[in-house]
Amino acid sequence: MVIMRRSVTRSVFGLVALVILTGCAGRVRHASYYTLNPPAPPDPPAAENAHATVAIRQFRAQTYLRQGAIVYRTSPEQIDFYAYHRWAMDPRDFVTHSIIERLRASGAFARVQSYDGSRDVDYVLSGRLERLEELDYQGGVKVQVALSAEMTSITTGATVWSNAVSEIGDVNKHDVPAVVSEMNRTMQRAIEKLVTPLSAGWAAGSLGAQSPK
């Protein structure tokens, strides 16, 4: 009888453990994925006076911005990550593609392309995604996007243009979809502020817009 009671007790504990494990498995949380979605740039004007060609390197970024998780800060010194909210694509790829599209749309250059290591262009633009994060300090919830870039001549290696921008946006509702929406708007402003002086100056000839070839 004692042996039988022990067997029954073990069976009961086994069933309870199975129920607990099954319940936990049913509550497994899956990650949500997000992307930035800027409006399409306008069609480029006819580039009748554009001669220079430029290639855009993939933008660089700090390691923590390349890990996939959406970043937030509770102080200037502390970096944290949302465990279940992640980027669907590398933010560096998004920034690089967006800048290519906007420079093409400006009509300031005869050709704008991704950098593939070849030297059949006049200039190479290199940049860095400095910040793409939620800020949870100094009152309210905000987002910050910071970008920097420079353009160098293939023939001389000289830097012919550089710029750096930082944009802050306010988040009205503290949830991740609202944060991402504001990141999208803030990223658009940052990209426009970064590249507009380049395309406008190049088109006007104030940056030596003629091809060195």
C-alpha angles and dihedrals in degrees: 000000000000091000091049093050090050090051091049091048092051090049092050092050090047092053092048091051091048091051091050093049092047091050091050092049089053090057097052108142119223125209121256117223128212138187136191113246115193121182115266113266118246121265110276119253120243106286096218096149098032114110107153122093125207136191123205119218118214107272116251126226142180114278093250091059091054097055096087101240120112109252130226133176127212090186135007089263102042123078120191135175134219105241096208103029115079142162116260090213136024106274089222090063091049093052093045094050093045093053092048090053094048095048089049090050092052093066089216094119132052091222134008119188145153114276112254099171096264123126099221092111132076099227141020122211116207124184148169135223099222101176137010107157150116117254117213101178139075091047128310129013120291139166128223129205120183127179136176132185144168135193123217134190116249093213100046105019089227120143107242098177140011137173141170128196138180124194130189124201130190120232113213097191122041104225130104098252089054090047091051091048090054091045087055093053093043092048090053091054092046094051092048092049091047100051105026094079089051098049094039094047092045094049090049092050094238092120097049094267096184118103113255090222 
